Amino acid sequence: MVRKAVIPVAGLGTRLLPLTKALPKEMLPILDKPVLQHTIEELVASGIDDIIIVTSARKALIQQHFAPDEDLDMRLRADGKDDLAEALEELASLARITFLYQHGPYGNGTPVLNAARIVGDEPFMVLWADDVFTSAVPRAQQLVAAYERTRAPVLGLMPMEPSESQRYGVPVVEDDLGAGLLRISGIIEKPSPDAAPSAFASIGGYVVTPGIVNELERQLNRHRHNPEGEVYLSHAIHEHAREYPVFGQVIDGTWWDTGNPLGYLRAQFAAALAHPDYGPELRKLAGGSQ
């Protein structure tokens, strides 16, 4: 079973500078919660509450957010704000979170490999903390269901416009198994529209198996002989898919990439408009400005 998840957060967030110079991009708010909290709540709602966050020394705010704060709790209760105190208590006990400092060469496979040494010989979820999904069934739960059906690595996929292919890894689709489950034989990174092997994009969300971890280890060994090399999760999945089954699950929902300014604004506006209190007022404001 998929019981654990890894969330890498050590990136610099350069697409959102200067906003993210001191504030981690994972702590940017979507309404009253940071993006990372939305991701963790998604995992918990999907039955995964053992979470490893791979971080850096620059991002102490993340640890502070999820840590208990007895002084604040006492102050809130003394002021009669028990509801806020209880909300913060729930936040601190939301999941079993382990913080791990990233170490190793450049590439998004490095934090996965760091955490895999703690996870052990079992499958685990990998989510990026700047992805937000709105869906009837949590994106993580959809990926778990696909893994339980296939017992093989699974990638989260979304349909894409052909003109957008150069922004994503694009899977080579071999077979459509129904209900959005696709068997794939590789991933082509950022192909031109005329070279894209399918109309799907690999977006945040993976079920990683020990076989993928072994391939990441091989990449790391190559890096030791060629320090200019990098360790990427998509490369490991591509190599694994040459010999073993790998699947993609088309996610039923809406994806917001909060790691870039426009994507973040879209996620913020969508959440605000969907809110039962804020939405009607914002629509009034929008109507009055036309």
Secondary structure, DSSP 8 states (H G I E B T S, - for coil): ---EEEEE--S--GGGTTTTTTS-GGG-EETTEEHHHHHHHHHHHTT--EEEEEE-GGGHHHHHHHS--HHHHHHHHHTT-HHHHHHHHHHHTSSEEEEEE--SSSSTHHHHHHHHHHH-SS-EEE--TTEEEE-SS-HHHHHHHHHHHHSS-EEEEEE--GGGGGGSEEEEEEEEEETTEEEEEEEEES--GGG-SSSEEEEEEEEE-HHHHHHHHHHHHHHHH-TT----HHHHHHHHHTTS-EEEEE-SSEEEETTSHHHHHHHHHHHHHHSTTHHHHHHHHHHHT-
